[in-house]
Amino acid sequence: MENLLNHIFIPDCLFCKKSGSVFCRHCLQTCSPITDGFCIVCELSSINGDTHPWCSKTTTPKTVFSSFAYEDTVRKCIRTAKYGSKQFAALKKLAYEGVTFASKCRKDLDWKDAVVVPIPLSKNRYKDRGFNQVEYIAVELCRQFNLKLDTSILKRAKETQVQFEHNRVERFKNLANAFISDQKRVENQKILLVDDICTSGATLLEGCKCLYNSNCSEVHCFTLARRPLYSNASQLGHQVI
């Protein structure tokens, strides 16, 4: 139906306003892919986004992979996705491109047999939006990597404040004990934890802690975008800050 409507009512690009697609090829090419890996804990370079052995704890993920730098067009796409069908359609296209980019790195990703678990929204935010945009990213990962999705494993235990209003220390405090998990569904499972963006890393780390405390075997993380530390594009990596 969506493709039929696009043939009848040709959309304009959400970003450059040219006719033809809600997210045109030219604007997609402005999205900066992340090609180097960084450790989620110390924020220094690591192979394939591995958590360094000396940084690793019993509750930290094995790896973190992000497709794009969270800036400019990518930032606008993700931040406006909840405001309407056109904006959400643009996010779907970005998700497809981001997961496709990840699939090209397949040989470096240890996601085989993982259960895909999206970071859940709070009840209030889900009620306001009517959907969880992270779930669509998770579905795209399942489709391209032939993995299973489980949205019931991880739930919100409490309402939290919007993260962008807080500094790094406040973000970790805000997310403390924010999640609960179903131990029967988690135990001995390999998990791929998914979110749309990563800034402080607080959400991913808190989600991982909850999953490990329910005795999962290991956790890997994927985000569509990550806020870069460096202005030099050649230094952008899978850094979670």
C-alpha positions as a Markdown table, in Angstrom:
| # | Residue | x | y | z |
|---|---|---|---|---|
| 1 | Met | 0.0 | 0.0 | 0.0 |
| 2 | Glu | 2.8 | 2.4 | 0.9 |
| 3 | Asn | 4.5 | 1.9 | -2.5 |
| 4 | Leu | 1.2 | 2.3 | -4.3 |
| 5 | Leu | 0.6 | 5.6 | -2.6 |
| 6 | Asn | 4.1 | 6.8 | -3.4 |
| 7 | His | 3.4 | 6.1 | -7.1 |
| 8 | Ile | 0.2 | 8.1 | -6.9 |
| 9 | Phe | 1.3 | 10.9 | -4.6 |
| 10 | Ile | 5.0 | 11.4 | -5.3 |
| 11 | Pro | 6.6 | 12.5 | -2.0 |
| 12 | Asp | 9.1 | 15.2 | -1.4 |
| 13 | Cys | 12.4 | 14.5 | 0.4 |
| 14 | Leu | 12.0 | 15.4 | 4.1 |
| 15 | Phe | 15.5 | 17.0 | 4.1 |
| 16 | Cys | 16.1 | 18.7 | 0.7 |
| 17 | Lys | 12.5 | 18.9 | -0.4 |
| 18 | Lys | 13.2 | 17.5 | -3.9 |
| 19 | Ser | 10.4 | 15.3 | -5.3 |
| 20 | Gly | 10.7 | 11.5 | -5.6 |
| 21 | Ser | 11.3 | 10.0 | -2.1 |
| 22 | Val | 10.8 | 10.9 | 1.5 |
| 23 | Phe | 14.6 | 10.3 | 1.9 |
| 24 | Cys | 16.3 | 10.8 | -1.4 |
| 25 | Arg | 19.5 | 9.0 | -2.4 |
| 26 | His | 21.5 | 12.3 | -2.3 |
| 27 | Cys | 20.5 | 12.9 | 1.3 |
| 28 | Leu | 21.2 | 9.3 | 2.3 |
| 29 | Gln | 24.7 | 9.7 | 0.9 |
| 30 | Thr | 25.3 | 12.6 | 3.4 |
| 31 | Cys | 24.8 | 10.2 | 6.3 |
| 32 | Ser | 28.3 | 9.4 | 7.7 |
| 33 | Pro | 28.9 | 5.7 | 8.2 |
| 34 | Ile | 31.0 | 4.6 | 11.2 |
| 35 | Thr | 33.9 | 2.4 | 10.2 |
| 36 | Asp | 36.1 | 2.1 | 13.3 |
| 37 | Gly | 35.4 | 0.4 | 16.6 |
| 38 | Phe | 35.6 | 1.8 | 20.2 |
| 39 | Cys | 35.1 | 0.3 | 23.6 |
| 40 | Ile | 31.8 | 1.3 | 25.3 |
| 41 | Val | 33.5 | 1.6 | 28.7 |
| 42 | Cys | 36.7 | 3.6 | 28.2 |
| 43 | Glu | 35.8 | 5.2 | 24.8 |
| 44 | Leu | 39.2 | 4.2 | 23.3 |
| 45 | Ser | 39.7 | 2.4 | 20.0 |
| 46 | Ser | 38.9 | -1.4 | 19.9 |
| 47 | Ile | 38.6 | -4.0 | 17.2 |
| 48 | Asn | 35.1 | -4.4 | 16.0 |
| 49 | Gly | 33.7 | -2.4 | 18.9 |
| 50 | Asp | 34.7 | -5.0 | 21.4 |
| 51 | Thr | 34.7 | -4.1 | 25.1 |
| 52 | His | 38.3 | -4.3 | 26.2 |
| 53 | Pro | 39.1 | -7.3 | 28.4 |
| 54 | Trp | 40.4 | -4.9 | 31.1 |
| 55 | Cys | 37.2 | -2.8 | 30.9 |
| 56 | Ser | 34.8 | -5.7 | 30.8 |
| 57 | Lys | 32.6 | -6.5 | 33.8 |
| 58 | Thr | 30.1 | -9.3 | 34.3 |
| 59 | Thr | 27.3 | -6.8 | 33.1 |
| 60 | Thr | 29.0 | -5.1 | 30.1 |
| 61 | Pro | 28.2 | -6.1 | 26.5 |
| 62 | Lys | 30.7 | -8.0 | 24.4 |
| 63 | Thr | 30.4 | -5.6 | 21.5 |
| 64 | Val | 28.6 | -2.4 | 20.3 |
| 65 | Phe | 28.0 | -1.7 | 16.7 |
| 66 | Ser | 26.6 | 1.6 | 15.4 |
| 67 | Ser | 25.9 | 2.4 | 11.7 |
| 68 | Phe | 25.9 | 6.2 | 11.5 |
| 69 | Ala | 27.2 | 9.2 | 13.2 |
| 70 | Tyr | 24.4 | 11.0 | 15.1 |
| 71 | Glu | 24.6 | 14.3 | 13.4 |
| 72 | Asp | 23.0 | 16.5 | 10.6 |
| 73 | Thr | 20.5 | 14.5 | 8.5 |
| 74 | Val | 20.7 | 11.3 | 10.7 |
| 75 | Arg | 20.0 | 13.4 | 13.8 |
| 76 | Lys | 17.0 | 15.1 | 12.2 |
| 77 | Cys | 15.6 | 11.8 | 10.9 |
| 78 | Ile | 15.7 | 10.1 | 14.2 |
| 79 | Arg | 14.6 | 13.0 | 16.3 |
| 80 | Thr | 11.5 | 13.7 | 14.1 |
| 81 | Ala | 10.4 | 10.1 | 13.5 |
| 82 | Lys | 7.7 | 10.2 | 16.0 |
| 83 | Tyr | 5.9 | 13.3 | 14.6 |
| 84 | Gly | 4.2 | 11.8 | 11.5 |
| 85 | Ser | 4.0 | 9.1 | 8.9 |
| 86 | Lys | 6.4 | 10.9 | 6.5 |
| 87 | Gln | 9.0 | 11.3 | 9.2 |
| 88 | Phe | 8.6 | 7.6 | 10.2 |
| 89 | Ala | 8.9 | 6.5 | 6.6 |
| 90 | Ala | 12.2 | 8.3 | 6.5 |
| 91 | Leu | 13.4 | 6.5 | 9.6 |
| 92 | Lys | 12.4 | 3.2 | 8.0 |
| 93 | Lys | 14.6 | 4.0 | 5.0 |
| 94 | Leu | 17.5 | 5.0 | 7.3 |
| 95 | Ala | 17.0 | 1.8 | 9.3 |
| 96 | Tyr | 17.2 | -0.3 | 6.1 |
| 97 | Glu | 20.4 | 1.5 | 5.0 |
| 98 | Gly | 21.9 | 1.2 | 8.5 |
| 99 | Val | 21.2 | -2.5 | 8.8 |
| 100 | Thr | 22.4 | -3.1 | 5.2 |
| 101 | Phe | 25.6 | -1.4 | 6.1 |
| 102 | Ala | 26.0 | -3.7 | 9.1 |
| 103 | Ser | 25.3 | -6.7 | 6.9 |
| 104 | Lys | 28.4 | -5.8 | 4.9 |
| 105 | Cys | 30.4 | -6.2 | 8.1 |
| 106 | Arg | 28.7 | -9.6 | 8.8 |
| 107 | Lys | 32.0 | -11.5 | 9.0 |
| 108 | Asp | 33.1 | -9.2 | 11.9 |
| 109 | Leu | 29.8 | -9.5 | 13.8 |
| 110 | Asp | 29.2 | -12.3 | 16.3 |
| 111 | Trp | 25.4 | -12.2 | 16.2 |
| 112 | Lys | 24.6 | -15.8 | 15.0 |
| 113 | Asp | 21.7 | -17.3 | 16.9 |
| 114 | Ala | 21.2 | -14.2 | 18.9 |
| 115 | Val | 17.7 | -13.1 | 20.0 |
| 116 | Val | 17.0 | -9.5 | 19.0 |
| 117 | Val | 15.6 | -7.4 | 21.9 |
| 118 | Pro | 14.6 | -3.8 | 21.4 |
| 119 | Ile | 15.0 | -1.2 | 24.2 |
| 120 | Pro | 11.4 | -0.7 | 25.4 |
| 121 | Leu | 9.6 | 2.6 | 25.7 |
| 122 | Ser | 8.0 | 3.6 | 29.0 |
| 123 | Lys | 4.2 | 3.1 | 29.1 |
| 124 | Asn | 3.6 | 6.9 | 29.0 |
| 125 | Arg | 5.8 | 7.5 | 25.9 |
| 126 | Tyr | 4.3 | 4.5 | 24.1 |
| 127 | Lys | 0.9 | 5.9 | 24.8 |
| 128 | Asp | 1.9 | 9.3 | 23.4 |
| 129 | Arg | 3.6 | 7.9 | 20.3 |
| 130 | Gly | 1.5 | 4.8 | 19.6 |
| 131 | Phe | 4.6 | 2.8 | 18.6 |
| 132 | Asn | 8.2 | 2.1 | 19.5 |
| 133 | Gln | 10.5 | 3.2 | 16.6 |
| 134 | Val | 13.3 | 0.9 | 17.9 |
| 135 | Glu | 11.1 | -2.1 | 17.2 |
| 136 | Tyr | 11.2 | -1.4 | 13.5 |
| 137 | Ile | 15.0 | -1.2 | 13.5 |
| 138 | Ala | 14.9 | -4.6 | 15.4 |
| 139 | Val | 12.6 | -6.1 | 12.8 |
| 140 | Glu | 14.9 | -5.0 | 10.0 |
| 141 | Leu | 17.8 | -6.6 | 11.8 |
| 142 | Cys | 15.9 | -9.9 | 12.1 |
| 143 | Arg | 15.0 | -9.8 | 8.4 |
| 144 | Gln | 18.5 | -9.2 | 7.1 |
| 145 | Phe | 20.4 | -11.3 | 9.6 |
| 146 | Asn | 17.8 | -14.1 | 9.9 |
| 147 | Leu | 17.4 | -13.7 | 13.7 |
| 148 | Lys | 14.4 | -14.0 | 16.0 |
| 149 | Leu | 12.7 | -11.0 | 17.7 |
| 150 | Asp | 11.4 | -11.0 | 21.3 |
| 151 | Thr | 9.8 | -7.8 | 22.6 |
| 152 | Ser | 8.7 | -9.5 | 25.8 |
| 153 | Ile | 12.1 | -10.1 | 27.3 |
| 154 | Leu | 12.9 | -6.6 | 28.5 |
| 155 | Lys | 10.4 | -4.1 | 30.0 |
| 156 | Arg | 10.5 | -0.7 | 31.6 |
| 157 | Ala | 10.3 | -0.9 | 35.4 |
| 158 | Lys | 9.8 | 2.8 | 35.9 |
| 159 | Glu | 9.2 | 6.1 | 34.1 |
| 160 | Thr | 12.4 | 8.0 | 33.3 |
| 161 | Gln | 13.1 | 11.5 | 32.3 |
| 162 | Val | 14.1 | 12.4 | 28.7 |
| 163 | Gln | 17.9 | 11.7 | 28.5 |
| 164 | Phe | 19.0 | 14.7 | 26.4 |
| 165 | Glu | 18.1 | 17.1 | 29.2 |
| 166 | His | 20.8 | 15.5 | 31.4 |
| 167 | Asn | 24.6 | 15.4 | 31.6 |
| 168 | Arg | 26.5 | 12.1 | 31.5 |
| 169 | Val | 26.4 | 11.5 | 35.3 |
| 170 | Glu | 22.7 | 12.4 | 35.5 |
| 171 | Arg | 21.9 | 10.1 | 32.5 |
| 172 | Phe | 23.3 | 7.0 | 34.3 |
| 173 | Lys | 21.4 | 8.0 | 37.5 |
| 174 | Asn | 18.2 | 8.5 | 35.5 |
| 175 | Leu | 18.4 | 5.0 | 34.0 |
| 176 | Ala | 19.4 | 3.2 | 37.2 |
| 177 | Asn | 17.2 | 0.1 | 37.6 |
| 178 | Ala | 15.0 | 1.3 | 34.8 |
| 179 | Phe | 14.4 | -2.2 | 33.3 |
| 180 | Ile | 13.1 | -5.6 | 34.4 |
| 181 | Ser | 13.5 | -8.9 | 32.4 |
| 182 | Asp | 11.8 | -12.3 | 32.2 |
| 183 | Gln | 14.5 | -14.6 | 33.5 |
| 184 | Lys | 12.8 | -17.7 | 32.1 |
| 185 | Arg | 13.0 | -16.2 | 28.6 |
| 186 | Val | 16.5 | -14.7 | 29.1 |
| 187 | Glu | 18.4 | -17.5 | 30.8 |
| 188 | Asn | 21.3 | -18.9 | 28.7 |
| 189 | Gln | 20.2 | -16.8 | 25.7 |
| 190 | Lys | 22.5 | -14.8 | 23.5 |
| 191 | Ile | 21.0 | -11.3 | 23.1 |
| 192 | Leu | 21.4 | -8.6 | 20.5 |
| 193 | Leu | 20.1 | -5.4 | 22.3 |
| 194 | Val | 18.9 | -2.7 | 20.0 |
| 195 | Asp | 18.4 | 1.0 | 20.3 |
| 196 | Asp | 18.0 | 3.9 | 17.9 |
| 197 | Ile | 20.8 | 6.1 | 19.2 |
| 198 | Cys | 23.7 | 5.9 | 21.7 |
| 199 | Thr | 25.0 | 9.0 | 23.5 |
| 200 | Ser | 26.2 | 8.3 | 27.0 |
| 201 | Gly | 25.8 | 4.6 | 26.7 |
| 202 | Ala | 23.7 | 4.6 | 29.9 |
| 203 | Thr | 20.6 | 2.9 | 28.3 |
| 204 | Leu | 22.6 | 0.1 | 26.7 |
| 205 | Leu | 24.7 | -0.5 | 29.8 |
| 206 | Glu | 21.6 | -0.6 | 32.1 |
| 207 | Gly | 19.8 | -2.9 | 29.7 |
| 208 | Cys | 22.8 | -5.2 | 29.6 |
| 209 | Lys | 23.0 | -5.2 | 33.4 |
| 210 | Cys | 19.4 | -6.3 | 33.7 |
| 211 | Leu | 19.8 | -9.1 | 31.1 |
| 212 | Tyr | 23.0 | -10.4 | 32.6 |
| 213 | Asn | 21.4 | -10.4 | 36.1 |
| 214 | Ser | 18.8 | -12.7 | 34.5 |
| 215 | Asn | 21.5 | -15.1 | 33.5 |
| 216 | Cys | 21.7 | -14.5 | 29.7 |
| 217 | Ser | 24.9 | -16.0 | 28.1 |
| 218 | Glu | 26.1 | -12.9 | 26.4 |
| 219 | Val | 24.9 | -9.5 | 25.1 |
| 220 | His | 25.9 | -7.6 | 21.9 |
| 221 | Cys | 24.5 | -4.2 | 21.1 |
| 222 | Phe | 23.3 | -2.4 | 17.9 |
| 223 | Thr | 22.3 | 1.2 | 17.4 |
| 224 | Leu | 21.3 | 2.9 | 14.3 |
| 225 | Ala | 23.4 | 5.9 | 15.2 |
| 226 | Arg | 25.9 | 7.1 | 17.8 |
| 227 | Arg | 27.0 | 10.6 | 18.7 |
| 228 | Pro | 30.6 | 11.1 | 17.7 |
| 229 | Leu | 33.3 | 12.4 | 20.0 |
| 230 | Tyr | 35.5 | 13.8 | 17.3 |
| 231 | Ser | 34.9 | 16.4 | 14.6 |
| 232 | Asn | 37.4 | 14.6 | 12.3 |
| 233 | Ala | 35.3 | 12.1 | 10.3 |
| 234 | Ser | 38.3 | 9.8 | 10.0 |
| 235 | Gln | 38.3 | 9.3 | 13.8 |
| 236 | Leu | 34.7 | 8.3 | 14.1 |
| 237 | Gly | 34.3 | 4.8 | 15.5 |
| 238 | His | 31.9 | 2.6 | 17.4 |
| 239 | Gln | 32.4 | 4.8 | 20.4 |
| 240 | Val | 29.7 | 5.0 | 22.9 |
| 241 | Ile | 29.9 | 8.1 | 25.1 |
